[in-house]
């Protein structure tokens, strides 16, 4: 990634994209300062104005220049109520899903390192999830709400929103209006707090917003105890309800909005076992919920499926996150999604849910006949606790199509410091081919071993065929092909705390620099992220006469495709030159094959060719 901004502030949202369209909204804010979203050129006098956490509704009413407000981008603002810490939900707000990695400690399984799953909270492929979303009322007026929150970490929490700015009015201009109830602070002595985790979707009637909520206390800061809630457009401060149908030891994902009555439907998944789920509809207007289905049957032996309730010795206890849904074969009204399940032999046989959208009925099938279902590659995956490390271990399966074929990949994630670095288990992504006519028919396709412990992952294109993997001190990119599966295309050193795409599909990364100071990186899908320099011979025997030879140069983008770009080459050493007797040159690579560069071996000993790109 190209470093474009060294950290000059902390406790701020490092990159914040204006998600509205129109000439007046073409801004992206880097450390709170406005830049042209298209060119990234800085724009003078465009410091964004946002409100910090407070419980007073009047604090958010910014009406005229000079009114009392807090600029969200103040320098050295700290990291309590002043702004997000590195890797927290809120350190980067972009249009497309953001993966975060807190990395607060460097030893063991600390609760403050819990995996952020805000970007995989929605199964609806048309409504991606994240802590920052914009909602517009049904009448299409300027009555909009943007909400963002942070998952509670340690003994403090943050939930914030920003003023209802009319379309066409940029973030750096004053505006009147109210925002959702916001707060920030600390708690102790196990005081219970109900909070907003992820704003999910509009509710029935489009006058309220439905959201995923959680209960939090200091000693249970990431215990899975999630539910739903709502907030009103007209009176967001006093109308917030964040504790409807919270279930202890359950975590929640949005399935989607009913096509029958517009009510959102949620999946509650039990963390205490892998076979109990609720399907719950949220009547947002009435502030009630209805359980449409309860699934709690323990799977029995069938084909390669052993069934039963597994132990947690070989593979630790995990939170199993479901895939996005897709249309069933020959039945577009029925949506299909996968939920991970490991049987008593620790073999992967996912549940296959079907949602009949014409009646809002659900059935749960299972992939019970997988030729290579062994999950030995997941052995060593750490266990969650039911308290402060309740999100420390996640198995996420996700599905995608490429060239007409559907696949399903299973990704293990662990927040424990370098827990799988020394073993090839618990950091292997396994992929299956899905039958075109039967979603329960899975065939082992491929596997790829990520070099280090996977701390989070995010797809870097809409087709989900480019994958970014965040590890403790390196970021990897992978591209999918139907022959070999996931192929590593890039290795980018650095402690990246958040990675995501903006509306133009640029890829942004926030790298921790001395604690909570966050450097900003960016690259485009056609930026060269790997360069190969291959000599014509692996060894040369110099006997006193100059040897003429060549090296082949290629540059590759995030897809693993060759690209044409200028590569600066420099020879480090005294035993080699380029063909023109110089030690530096520029080569233009080709998108169709290798580019040859002449070299001369002029002495015995080692010399290196160093390649770099000017972006």
N, C-alpha and C positions, 0 to 999 in steps of 0.2 A: 504494500500500500504506500501511496505517496503521502508523506507528512506535510500537511498544509498549515497547521497551526500548533505551535508549542503552547502548552497551558500557561495562561496568565491569571486565571481565576480558579477557585475551587468552590464547591457547593453550588454549582450552576448546572443547567442543562446545556451540555456542550454543543449539541446540534439540535435545532428545533426548526422543523419545516412547516411553513404555512400550507395547510392542506387544501385551501380553497383555490378555485380556478379564477381566472380573470386578471386583467392588467394590473389591478391594484394589489394583488396578492402574490406577486412573483418574487417572494422573499424566502430565504433560508437564513436562520440566525445562528451564527457561530460564536459561542460564549456570549450570547445576547446581542451581538452586533449584526445588523442586517447586511445581507449579501444578495446579489441578483441570483435567483435560483438557477437560471440557465447557464450563466457564465461564471458564477461564483465570484464576480467582481464585488469588492466592498462598496457599500452605499453610505455616504456620509449622513450623520444625524439620524440614525435608525436604530437606536438602542431600544430593545424590546422592553415593554412594561408588563410585568405580571405580579400577582399578589403572592406573598408568602402565607404560610399556614396561620390561621386565626379562627377563633370561634365566633367572632363578631360579624354579623351579616353586613353592617354598615361599612366595615373596613373595605369592602369590595366595590363600593360605589365611587368610581373615579369619574368625575364629571367635567372638571376643567383643569387646565394647566395650573400647577401650583397646589392642587388638592393633595391631601395626605395619601401617599402610596409608598410601596416598597418596590424598588426596581429589582426584579428577580435575578438580575445578572450583576449584582454588586460584587466587586472584587474581594477575594478572600472572605467570602461570606460564611465560611465554616460549613458544617454539615449536619446541624441539628434541625432547627426550623428554617435555616437559611437556604437549604438546597440539598440535592441528592448526593450521597456518597458515590464514589466510583463503583460502577457495576450495579447500582440500584435501579429499579424501575424509576425512570424519570431523568436519568443522566443523558438520554438521547431520545427525542421524539421525532419519528419519521412516519411517512404515510404507510409504509409496509412493515410487517412484523419485525420486532427488535428482540434479539437474544441477548441476555445479560449474564454476566458472571461476576459475582461480588469479590471473591478472592481476598477476604478480609484477614484471614490467618494463613500461616504457612505450615501448620502442623495439624495432623489428625482430622477428625470429622467434627468440625465446629459448626454449631447451629447457624452462625452468621453467614456461612457459606452456602446455605440452602439454595437448591436449583430454582431459578426463576422460570416458571412455566407460563407466564402471561401470554406468550406468543403462540401457544398451542392450546388455548382454552376454548377455541371454537372449532366445531366439526363442519361448519358451513363454509364451503370453499369460496363463497361470494361475500363472506363477512368475517374477515380475519380478526384475530383478537389482539389486544394489547392494552396497556394501562392508559393510553391516550387516544381518545376518540372524539369525533365531533358528531353531534346530533342536531337535526333540524326539525322543527315542529311540522305537523301535518299540513298546516296552512302555507307552508313554504316561506314564512316570514323570516325576519332576521332574528327571531327568537331561537337561538341555538345555544347549546351548552357543549363545552369541551371539558372533559374530565380526565384527570390522571391521578394515579395513586402509586404508592410503594408498598410492597409486601413488608410487613413488620419484621424488623431484624433486631435482635438483642432486646434492649429495654426502651426502644424509641420507635416511633412510627411517623409517617407523613401521608397525608391525603390532601391534594390541592386541586384547584380548578382555576380557570382564567376567565376574564370578563367576556360577556356575550358581545363580541364585536360584530357589527353588521358586515355583510359581504362587501368587499371593496375597501374596507378600512383596515390597514395593516396593523400588526401587533405593536408597532412603535408609536402609535397615536393614542391619545387619551380617549376614553369612551365611558359613557355611563352604563349602568346595568348591574345585574347580580350574577353570582356564580353559585355552583353547588357548594354545600357545606364543606368546609375545609378545616383541617386541623393538623397540628404537628407538635410533638412533645415527647415526654417520657412517661413511663408508668412503673409501678413497683408493687410489691406485696400481692402479686397475682390479680391485680385489678383487671376485670374483664372489659374489653373494648370490642365493639362490633364495627367493622370497617368495610369500605369499598375495596375490592381487589381488582376486578376488571369490569369496566362498563361494557355491557354485552350487546344490547340491541334495543330498538324502540319497542314499547309495549303495545298492547291492543289499544286502538284509537290514536296512537302516535302522540299522545299527550304526556306520556311518562317514559322514562328510560328504565329498562330492566338491567340488573347488574348481578354479577357474582360477588358474594360477600364472604366474610370470614369472622370467626371469633378469635380474639387474640388476648393473651396475657403473657407476662414475662417468662414464666417457666414453660409455657406451651406456645412459643412464638411461631412455630411452624407445624404445630399439630394439625393434621387434616381435620378441620371442623368448618366446613363451608356450607353456604346456603345461597339464597338469592335476596334481592332487595330492589328498591325502586327510588326514583327521584323525579320530581315534577319539573316541567319547563317553567311554569308561571311563578312558583314559589320554591326554588330549589333548596334554599337554606333550611326552612322549617319542615319540608316534606320528606326529607331523607329517611328511608327505612332500610336498615342494613342487616336485619337478623331474621328474615323470614325463612322458616324451615331449614335451619342449620342442623346438620346431622354430625354427631361426633364420629370421627375416624372416616369421614367421607370427603372426597374432593370432587369438584363439579366442573363439567364442561358444557358449553352451549351446543345443543344439537342443531337448532334453527327455529325459525318462526313457523307456526302452523299456517298452512295455506287455507285452512278452514275458518279460523277465527283470529288470526294474527297474533295469537299468544305465543310467547317463547317457550320452548321445550328444552329441558336440561337433563343431562346424564349425571347421576350421583353414583360414584364408584367407591366401593368399600376398600380401605387400605388394610383392614384386618384380615381379609381373605381376598381371593381373586375371582370369586364366582357370584358375588352379591352386588346387584345394581338396582337402582330405582330410575324410572323414567318419569319426570315430574313436569307438569305444565304450570306456568306462572300466570295467574290472572292479575295483571299488573294494575288495572283500574280498581279492582276490589281488594287488592293486597292479600290475596290468598293463593294457595297452591293446591294442585290435585295430582295425586300419584296415578299415572296412567297404567304403569306396569311395575311389578316387582319380580326380579329374577334372582332366585337364591338356591337353585338346584345344583348340587355338586355333580359335575360331569362324571359319567360312568365309562367303563372300558368300551372302546369301539375302534376297530381297525388299528392304526398306530397310536391312537389316543389311550393312555393308561387311565386317565381321569384322576379323581380324588383331589384332596386338598394337600398341596405340597408343603414340605418343611422349608426351613430357611437356612439350611447349613451350606449346601452347595451354591445356591444363589440366594442372596439375602432378600429380605422383605423389601419390595419395591412399590412405588406408585406407578400404575400401568395406564399410560395415556393413550386414548383412542385416536384413530385416524380421521381425516376428513371423509365425508361420504361421497358416493358416486352413484349414478343411476344403475339399477339392476338391468341385466340383459333382457331385452324385449319388454321392459316394463319401466318406462321413464318416471312413473308416479311413485315408484318404490326406490328408496335410497338405502345404500348398503355402507356399513362401516365396520372396522375391525377394532377389537379391544384385546390387548395381550392377555394370555392365560398360559401358565406353565403347569403341567400336570405333576402328579406325585413322583414321576421319574425325571422331573425338571425339563421336560420337552415342551417346545412351543407349539401350542395348538390354539390359535386365537379364536375368541368368540366372533361370530359373524352376525351382526344385527341387521335387521331389515325394518325400515320405517315406511309403512304404507301412508303416504301423505294425504290420500283421499279420505281416510278415516282416523288418522293419527293413532294407528295401532302398530305395535312393535312385536317382533319375534326374535328369538335368539338361537341361531344355529351355531355350528362349530366346524372348523377345518380339522377333521378327525382322521385324515389319511394322508400324511405327508411323508414321503419316502425318506427324506433326511431331516427329521424333526429334532435331532439331538441339539441340545442347547448347552453343551459342554463349553462352548465359547463364551458363555455368560457366567461361568463359574467364577467365584470370587467377587461378584458384585456385592457391594456393602449393603447392610440392612439399614432401613430407616428406623428411627425410634418413633414413638407415638407422641413425642413432646417437642423439644426444641430442634431436633434434626429430622422432623417429619417429612421434609422435602429434600433429603440428602441423596436419595437414590431413585432414579426414574428409568422406566423402560417405555420408550415411545415408538409405536409403529405407525408408519405413514405410507400411503399409497399414491401412485402416480402412473401416468401413461407416457410412453415414448414410442413413436412410430407405430401407433395402433395397438401396442401391447401394454398390458397393465402389470405392475410390479408392486411388491410390498416389502419395505425395508424396516428392520427392527434395530433401534439405536439405543444402546445402554448409556446412561449418563450418571456421573457420580460427582458429588461436591467435595468428597474427602480428598485432602491434599495428596496428589500424585499416587493415589491408592492402587492404581493398576499399571503404573509405569514399568514395573519390573516383571510383569507377566503379560502374555499375549491374550489372556482371557479378560473379560469384562471391558474390553475396548475394541471389540470386533463387531462390525455392522454386518448383519446377515440379511440377504434379500431373497425373495421368492417370486416366481412367476405365477400370475393368477390366470386361471382358465378364462377364456373369453365368454364362456356361456355359464359358468358355475363359480361363483365367488368363493365357495368353500373348498374348491380344488386348487391347492397350492403345491408348487414344485420347487424344490431348492434350486436357486439360480447361481448365487455367488456369495462370497464374503470378502471383506476387506478389513485388514487390521490397521487401526489408527495407531500411529507411533506412540502416543501418550494418552493418559486418562482423558476421556471425553467429559467435559464439564458442561457443555451446552452445544446445541446445533441449531442451524437455521437454513432454510432454503433460500437460494440467492437468485432464483428466477421464478416466474409464475408457473412454469411447467413442472417445477420441483425436480428438475434434472441436474441442478447444480447445488451442491451442499457445502455449507461452511461449518467447520467444527472448531469450537473454542476449547483449547487446552490451557493449562496453567500459564505457560510462557511461550505459546506458539499458536498460530491460527492456520488451519489447513483448509484447502479447497479441494473438492472432488467433483468430477463430472461423470454422468452416467452414460454408458453405452450398452446396447442390448446383448452384446457378446460377452464382455468380461465384467459387467456391472460397474461399481464405483471405482474410478481411477483417480488417484491423487494428482492434481494439476498445479498446486501451489503450496509452498511452505513459507509462511510469513512470521518471522520471529517477533515476539513482543507479548506483553501481558495485556491482552485486549479484554476490556470490561464490557463492551457492547458492540454488536455488529448488526447492520441492517441496510435496507435499500430505501432510497427516496423515490418520489414519483417518476423520476427520469431513469430509474434503475441503476443509478450510481450506487456503489457500495461504500458505506462509511464504517469506520472503526474507531473506537475510543480506547486509547492505550493509557494505562495507568502510569503516571510519572511522579514518583515520590509521594506515595500515599494517594490522596484524593484529588490531586492535580491531574487533569486528563488531556493528553495530546489528541489532536484530531487528524485522522487519516482518511483518504478517499481514493478510490479508483473506479474505472468504468469497466464494463464487461469485455471491452477490447483492449484494455491496458495489458501490456506484457507482464506476466507475473512469474514466468520462468524462462531461462535462457540456457541453451545447451551449446557447449563448445567441444567438438569431437575431433581428435586428431586422426589423420589417415592411418597412423600406426600407433599401437599402444606403447612401444619402446623404440628408441633410436640408439644406434651404436656409433658414437662419434669417435673417429680415428684421426682427426686432424684436418679433415676436409669438410667444408660446409655442406650440409645436407639440405636439399630443397624438398619441401613437403607442403601439405595443406592442412587446414582445420575446417570443419563444417560448422556453420553457425545457424541456429534456429531460435526463434522466439515464439512463445505460446501464450495464449490468453487463458482466462478462467475456465473456458470450455475444453481446454486442451487442444485447441485448433492453432495451426500456424498462422502468424500474422506478419505483415510487412511493417517494419519499423527500423529506426536507426539505432544501432548498438555501438557504444563506445568501447573499444578494446585497448587494453594497456598491458604490456609485458612487464612483469615483476621478476627481474633476474637478469643475469649478464650472459646467458648462454643461448639466447634466441632473439631473433628480430622478425619483423614482418617482411614480406617479399621486397619491399622498397627500402629495406635496411633501417626502418624506423621502429620505434617501440610503442607507438600509439597510432590508432587509425579508427575510422568509423566505417561500419559495414551496414548495408541495408538488407535486412532479411527478406525472405520471400514467403508468400502465403501458400505456395505450391510445393516447396521442397527445400532442401538444404542450400545454404549459400556458402561457397568455397572462398577461403581466404589463404593466400600464399604465406608460408613461413619459412625461415631459415634456421637450422640448428648450427650455431657457430662455436659451440664449446661443450665440454662435458659438465654435467651437473644439472640441478633443477632450476627451471623457470616456470612461472605461472602466467596464464592469460586471464586477466581480470576483466569481466564484462559488466557494464552498467548502462542504464537507460536514463535519459533526461526527460522528465515528464512536465 
